[in-house]
Amino acid sequence: MRVPIEIAAAIIGLAAFASADAFLVQAWAQKFTTSAHVGLLFTAEPVAAATLANLWSGEILSPRQWIGATLILGGIVLVVLAPALLVALRGRMEGQRPPEEPT
């Protein structure tokens, strides 16, 4: 199978420059956020890719893939919301303590 030179050049250009640019921008932007947020972004990447593949080319996820995507997104939501939920629960628990008796 022969690939026209224009197509080969386009593939090489996209692989070399577009991917390299994306990684450079990503490395630069990571300096401005926490490692936890970077990890969350990397975790969300496959779900975003599957969603875009569905919207762009009509790819359909199998039930197993939907379960995996749901688990990934659920984990992301849990990690993002857990600190706020813990603070709220601690505040409630501290507010419900019986008053201490004077000694």
N, C-alpha and C positions, 0 to 999 in steps of 0.2 A: 504494500500500500504506500503510495507516494503522497506526501503532504506538500502542497504548494508553499513556496518560500514565504509568501505573505502571511499565511496562517501560522507557520512555524515561528516567524518573527513576532507575530502578535502574542502567541502563547509564551514565548520566552520573555517578551517585554512585560506581560502581565505577571508572570511568575517572579521575575527579577525585581521589577520596579514597584509594581502595585503592592506586592506582598512585603517587600523591604520597607516601603514607605509606611505601610500600616504598622509594622513592628516597631519602626523608629518612633512614630507618633505615640504608639502604645507605651513604649519604654519611657518616653518623655513625660507622658501624662501620669504614669504611675508614681512619679515623684510627688504629686499633689494629692494623693489619697492614701488610705491605709491598705495594708496587705490583705485585710479581710475583704475590703471592697473589690480589690483586684481578683481575689479568689472567687468571689461571687460572680463577677463579670465573666470569668473563664468558665464557670459552671453553667452559666446561662447561654453560652455560645452555641452548644449543640441544639438546644431548644429553639433558639432564634434561627439557626440555619434550617431546621426542619420546617419551621413556620414559613420562612421565606421560600423554601423549595415548594411548599404547598401553594403559596400564593402566586409564585412566578411560573412554575411549570406544571402545576396540578398534581404533584406527587402526593400520594395518600399514605398516611401512617397506618401500620397494623395496630391491632389492639395492644399488643405487647409494647410497641413503641409509644403509644399514648400513655400507657401505665408508666413507662420510664420517664417520659416528659413530665407527667404529673408529679412523680416522686422528686424529680430534680427541682421543679418550680416550688413544690411544697417545702423542700429543704431550704431553698433560698429564702422563702418567706419566713420560715421558722428562724433562720439565722439572723435575718434582718430585724424581725420583730421581737425576738426573745429578750434582748436587753431591756427594751421599753416595757415589756410585759412583766419582767422580774421587778423592775423599779415600781411599777404600779401595784403589784402584789405585795411588795414589802411595805409600801405606804399604807395599804389597806390593813395589813397585819399589825403594823405599828399603831394605827388609829383605833384598832379594836381591842387593844390591850386594856385590862382593867387598871384604873388609876392605882398608883402605889400608895400604900398607907403611910402616913407620917410616922416616923419613929421617935 
